[in-house]
Amino acid sequence: MGAILVVIYRGWDSPHAWSLDIKLDNLIAYLMKFVQTILRGIGQVMFQNNIYSGILFLIGISYNSWLLGLAALFGTIISTGSALILRYPKDDIQNGLYGFNGALTGIAVLFFFEVNFIIVLALIAGAVLSTVMMNLLKKVIPPLTAPFVMVTWFVIYSLQFVFNFPLLPSSEPTGNTIDILTASGNSFGQVMFQENRITGLFFLLGILVNNRLMAIYAVYAAVLGALVGWLFSAPFSTINAGLMGYNAILCAIALTGKRRADFLWITLAIGLSTLLNIGLSMTGIIALTAPFVVVTWIIWKLKQKTQVKEVVA
C-alpha cells in the first residue's frame, strides 16, 4: 500500500517512483527476514530452528510475565544485532544461533533484579557479551548455553557483590507431596525462568511443531527428572516448581536420536544433570543451565569414544 501511494504521489512516469518503490520493498523484505531471525533465535533456546516455535515460546513467556517476554525479545535483538555488526557468519545468524543466549541472558537479568537504568545497561552488556562468547566457544566446542551461563554468572555476581544490587526475593515454592503433572509442566517453563504450567504447555507445543521425537523425549525427561529428584530427597516444593526437570529436558532434546543407544544416553544424561543440579543448589550457586551444558559435553565425548571403539572392532 505504501509503495502504491509513493507511485501516485510521484507520478506513474517518474523514475524516482520506481526507485523508491524498490527501496521500500527491500526494506520490508529485510525487516521480515530480521523478524524471522529473531524468532528463530528464541526458538533455538530449545534447539528449534523454527519461527513458529519462537512465536509459541515468546507467547508462553509473555503469558506468565510480559516484562520477561520483553526481556527475551530485547536480549535476542541485541545479541543478534551484535553478531551482525561484528560480521559473524551469516548462516549462523539467520538460523538464530546468535540469538538464544542473548534471550536467556535478557530474561535472567530481569528475573533476578528490579528494573532500572543500570540493570537495563547490564542486560545490554550481557547480551553483547553472550554473542562474543558464543563466537569464541564455537571454535573449540559446541557452545550450547554455556555463553549464557558464564555471562549471567558474571553479571549477577558483579551486580550483587560489587555494585550491591539486591536480588529480587523469590517466591518460596510450597507443597508436601509430589505432583508429577505440575512438576513436568513447570519443568518446561523453567527452561526460561517461568514457573507456570500453561507456559510450559506453550513451550512443549513449540517443540512439537518442529520435532515430535524431541517433544516425546522432553516429556520423558521432565517426568524422569522429577522422579530422580524425589529419589534423592529433593524437597517436594522444589520438584513441583520444575527445578529438577528443566536441565534434564535440555539434555534430552540435545541428545535426541532414533537409536536404542540414544535412549540410554538420554536416560543417563537426565540422571546426571538432575544430580548436578541438586549438588549446585547445595553450594548456593545459581545453577542456571550449567548442569545441562556440562553433562551434555560429557555424554557427547563418551559417545564419540564408544563409536570409535565400535569402528575399530
C-alpha positions as CSV (number, residue, x, y, z in Angstrom):
1,M,0.0,0.0,0.0
2,G,2.9,2.4,0.9
3,A,4.6,1.6,-2.4
4,I,1.4,2.4,-4.3
5,L,1.0,5.7,-2.6
6,V,4.6,6.6,-3.4
7,V,3.9,5.9,-7.1
8,I,0.7,8.0,-7.1
9,Y,2.5,10.9,-5.4
10,R,5.5,10.9,-7.7
11,G,3.6,10.1,-10.9
12,W,3.5,6.9,-13.0
13,D,6.2,8.1,-15.4
14,S,8.6,9.3,-12.8
15,P,11.8,7.1,-12.4
16,H,12.0,8.2,-8.8
17,A,8.7,6.5,-8.1
18,W,10.1,3.1,-9.1
19,S,13.4,3.5,-7.2
20,L,11.5,4.5,-4.0
21,D,9.2,1.5,-4.6
22,I,12.1,-0.9,-4.9
23,K,13.8,0.6,-1.8
24,L,10.6,0.3,0.3
25,D,10.2,-3.3,-0.9
26,N,13.8,-4.1,0.0
27,L,13.4,-2.5,3.4
28,I,10.2,-4.5,4.1
29,A,11.9,-7.8,3.0
30,Y,14.9,-7.1,5.2
31,L,12.7,-6.3,8.2
32,M,10.7,-9.5,7.6
33,K,13.9,-11.5,7.4
34,F,15.2,-9.9,10.6
35,V,12.0,-10.7,12.5
36,Q,12.3,-14.3,11.3
37,T,15.9,-14.4,12.6
38,I,14.8,-13.1,16.0
39,L,12.0,-15.7,16.2
40,R,14.5,-18.4,15.3
41,G,16.8,-17.2,18.0
42,I,14.1,-17.5,20.6
43,G,13.2,-21.0,19.2
44,Q,16.9,-22.0,19.5
45,V,16.7,-21.8,23.3
46,M,15.3,-25.3,23.0
47,F,17.1,-26.2,19.7
48,Q,14.2,-25.4,17.5
49,N,15.2,-23.6,14.3
50,N,11.6,-22.7,13.6
51,I,9.8,-19.3,13.6
52,Y,6.6,-20.9,14.9
53,S,8.5,-22.4,17.8
54,G,9.9,-19.0,18.6
55,I,6.4,-17.5,18.5
56,L,5.0,-20.1,20.8
57,F,7.9,-19.7,23.2
58,L,7.5,-15.9,23.3
59,I,3.7,-16.2,23.8
60,G,4.4,-18.7,26.7
61,I,6.9,-16.3,28.4
62,S,4.6,-13.3,28.0
63,Y,1.6,-15.3,29.3
64,N,3.4,-15.6,32.6
65,S,5.3,-12.3,32.6
66,W,5.0,-9.6,29.9
67,L,8.2,-8.0,31.3
68,L,10.2,-11.1,30.9
69,G,8.7,-11.6,27.4
70,L,10.1,-8.1,26.5
71,A,13.4,-9.1,28.1
72,A,13.6,-12.2,25.9
73,L,12.8,-10.2,22.8
74,F,15.2,-7.3,23.7
75,G,18.0,-9.7,24.6
76,T,17.6,-11.6,21.3
77,I,17.6,-8.4,19.3
78,I,20.7,-7.1,21.0
79,S,22.7,-10.3,20.7
80,T,21.6,-10.8,17.1
81,G,22.4,-7.2,16.2
82,S,25.8,-7.5,17.8
83,A,26.6,-10.5,15.6
84,L,25.5,-8.6,12.5
85,I,27.7,-5.6,13.5
86,L,30.7,-7.9,14.2
87,R,30.1,-9.7,10.9
88,Y,29.8,-13.2,12.2
89,P,28.8,-16.0,9.8
90,K,25.6,-15.0,8.0
91,D,24.1,-18.5,8.0
92,D,24.6,-18.9,11.8
93,I,23.0,-15.5,12.4
94,Q,20.0,-16.3,10.2
95,N,19.5,-19.7,11.9
96,G,19.2,-17.9,15.3
97,L,22.5,-19.2,16.7
98,Y,23.5,-15.8,18.0
99,G,20.1,-15.1,19.5
100,F,19.2,-17.7,22.1
101,N,22.0,-17.0,24.6
102,G,21.0,-13.3,24.5
103,A,17.4,-14.2,25.0
104,L,18.2,-16.3,28.1
105,T,20.6,-13.6,29.4
106,G,17.9,-10.9,29.0
107,I,15.3,-12.9,30.9
108,A,17.8,-13.8,33.7
109,V,18.8,-10.2,34.4
110,L,15.3,-9.0,34.8
111,F,14.3,-12.2,36.6
112,F,16.9,-11.6,39.3
113,F,16.9,-7.8,39.6
114,E,14.4,-4.9,39.7
115,V,14.3,-2.9,36.5
116,N,16.2,0.4,36.5
117,F,18.6,2.2,34.1
118,I,21.8,0.3,35.4
119,I,20.0,-3.1,35.1
120,V,19.0,-2.4,31.5
121,L,22.6,-1.5,30.7
122,A,23.7,-4.7,32.3
123,L,21.2,-6.6,30.2
124,I,22.5,-5.0,27.0
125,A,26.1,-5.7,28.0
126,G,25.3,-9.3,28.9
127,A,23.5,-9.9,25.6
128,V,26.5,-8.5,23.6
129,L,29.0,-10.5,25.7
130,S,27.0,-13.7,25.1
131,T,27.4,-13.2,21.4
132,V,31.2,-12.7,21.7
133,M,31.5,-15.7,23.9
134,M,29.4,-17.8,21.5
135,N,31.7,-17.0,18.7
136,L,34.8,-17.8,20.7
137,L,33.5,-21.1,22.2
138,K,32.2,-22.4,18.9
139,K,35.7,-22.6,17.6
140,V,36.6,-25.1,20.4
141,I,33.4,-26.9,21.4
142,P,29.7,-26.8,20.7
143,P,28.7,-23.8,23.0
144,L,25.1,-24.8,23.8
145,T,24.0,-22.3,26.5
146,A,27.5,-22.0,28.0
147,P,27.8,-18.3,26.9
148,F,24.5,-17.6,28.8
149,V,25.7,-19.4,31.9
150,M,29.1,-17.7,32.1
151,V,28.0,-14.2,31.2
152,T,24.9,-14.4,33.5
153,W,27.0,-15.6,36.4
154,F,29.4,-12.7,35.8
155,V,26.6,-10.2,35.6
156,I,24.6,-11.4,38.6
157,Y,27.6,-11.7,41.0
158,S,29.1,-8.4,39.8
159,L,25.8,-6.6,40.3
160,Q,25.2,-8.3,43.7
161,F,28.7,-8.2,45.3
162,V,30.5,-5.3,43.5
163,F,27.6,-2.8,42.9
164,N,25.5,-4.0,45.9
165,F,22.3,-4.6,43.9
166,P,20.0,-6.9,45.8
167,L,18.5,-9.9,44.2
168,L,14.7,-9.8,43.9
169,P,13.0,-12.0,46.5
170,S,11.9,-15.3,45.0
171,S,8.6,-16.8,45.9
172,E,9.1,-19.9,48.1
173,P,7.6,-23.0,46.4
174,T,5.2,-24.9,48.6
175,G,3.9,-28.4,48.7
176,N,4.3,-31.6,50.8
177,T,3.5,-34.2,48.1
178,I,4.9,-34.7,44.6
179,D,2.7,-33.7,41.7
180,I,4.1,-35.1,38.5
181,L,1.8,-33.1,36.2
182,T,2.7,-29.8,37.9
183,A,6.3,-30.7,38.1
184,S,6.5,-31.6,34.4
185,G,4.7,-28.5,33.2
186,N,6.8,-26.2,35.4
187,S,9.9,-28.0,34.2
188,F,9.3,-26.9,30.7
189,G,8.6,-23.3,31.9
190,Q,11.7,-23.2,34.0
191,V,13.9,-23.6,30.9
192,M,13.2,-19.8,30.6
193,F,12.6,-19.0,34.3
194,Q,8.8,-19.4,34.1
195,E,7.1,-21.4,36.9
196,N,3.8,-21.8,35.1
197,R,2.2,-24.9,33.7
198,I,0.4,-23.1,30.9
199,T,3.7,-21.5,29.9
200,G,5.2,-25.0,30.0
201,L,2.5,-26.2,27.6
202,F,3.3,-23.5,25.1
203,F,6.9,-24.5,25.3
204,L,6.0,-28.1,24.7
205,L,3.9,-27.2,21.7
206,G,6.8,-25.1,20.4
207,I,8.9,-28.2,20.4
208,L,6.2,-30.4,19.0
209,V,5.5,-28.2,15.9
210,N,9.1,-28.7,14.8
211,N,10.2,-32.1,16.0
212,R,7.8,-34.7,17.5
213,L,10.6,-37.0,18.7
214,M,12.3,-34.2,20.6
215,A,8.9,-33.4,22.2
216,I,8.5,-37.0,23.3
217,Y,12.0,-37.2,24.8
218,A,11.4,-33.8,26.5
219,V,8.3,-35.1,28.3
220,Y,10.2,-38.2,29.3
221,A,12.9,-36.0,30.7
222,A,10.5,-33.8,32.7
223,V,8.9,-36.8,34.3
224,L,12.2,-38.7,35.0
225,G,13.9,-35.6,36.3
226,A,11.2,-35.1,38.8
227,L,11.4,-38.8,39.9
228,V,15.2,-38.6,40.2
229,G,14.9,-35.5,42.4
230,W,12.4,-37.4,44.6
231,L,14.6,-40.4,44.8
232,F,17.5,-38.3,46.0
233,S,15.3,-36.5,48.6
234,A,14.9,-33.1,46.9
235,P,12.2,-31.1,48.5
236,F,8.7,-31.7,47.1
237,S,8.3,-28.0,46.7
238,T,11.4,-27.8,44.6
239,I,10.4,-30.7,42.4
240,N,6.9,-29.3,41.8
241,A,8.4,-26.0,40.9
242,G,10.1,-27.7,38.0
243,L,13.6,-27.1,39.2
244,M,14.6,-30.7,38.9
245,G,13.4,-31.1,35.3
246,Y,14.5,-28.2,33.1
247,N,18.1,-29.2,32.7
248,A,17.0,-32.7,32.0
249,I,14.7,-31.5,29.2
250,L,17.5,-29.6,27.5
251,C,19.8,-32.7,27.8
252,A,17.1,-34.9,26.2
253,I,16.5,-32.5,23.3
254,A,20.2,-32.0,22.6
255,L,20.8,-35.8,22.6
256,T,17.7,-36.9,20.7
257,G,18.2,-39.7,18.2
258,K,16.4,-42.7,16.8
259,R,18.7,-45.5,18.0
260,R,18.1,-47.5,21.2
261,A,21.5,-46.3,22.4
262,D,20.3,-42.8,22.2
263,F,17.6,-43.6,24.7
264,L,20.2,-45.0,27.1
265,W,22.4,-41.9,26.7
266,I,19.5,-39.6,27.3
267,T,18.4,-41.5,30.4
268,L,22.0,-41.3,31.8
269,A,22.1,-37.6,31.0
270,I,18.8,-36.9,32.7
271,G,20.0,-38.6,35.9
272,L,23.4,-36.9,35.9
273,S,22.1,-33.4,35.2
274,T,19.5,-33.7,37.9
275,L,22.1,-34.8,40.4
276,L,24.4,-32.0,39.4
277,N,21.5,-29.6,39.8
278,I,21.0,-30.8,43.3
279,G,24.7,-30.5,44.1
280,L,25.0,-26.9,42.8
281,S,21.9,-25.9,44.8
282,M,23.5,-27.3,48.0
283,T,26.5,-25.0,47.4
284,G,24.3,-21.9,46.9
285,I,25.4,-21.5,43.3
286,I,22.7,-20.4,40.9
287,A,22.6,-23.5,38.6
288,L,21.0,-21.9,35.5
289,T,21.6,-24.4,32.7
290,A,25.2,-25.3,33.8
291,P,24.2,-29.0,34.6
292,F,22.8,-29.4,31.1
293,V,25.9,-27.9,29.4
294,V,28.4,-30.0,31.5
295,V,26.6,-33.2,31.2
296,T,25.8,-32.9,27.5
297,W,29.5,-32.2,26.8
298,I,30.5,-35.3,28.8
299,I,27.9,-37.5,27.1
300,W,29.0,-36.3,23.6
301,K,32.6,-37.2,24.5
302,L,31.6,-40.6,25.8
303,K,29.5,-41.3,22.6
304,Q,32.5,-40.3,20.4
305,K,34.8,-42.8,22.3
306,T,32.2,-45.5,22.1
307,Q,31.7,-45.0,18.4
308,V,35.4,-45.1,17.7
309,K,35.7,-48.4,19.6
310,E,32.8,-49.8,17.5
311,V,34.5,-48.8,14.3
312,V,37.9,-50.3,15.4
313,A,36.1,-53.5,16.5
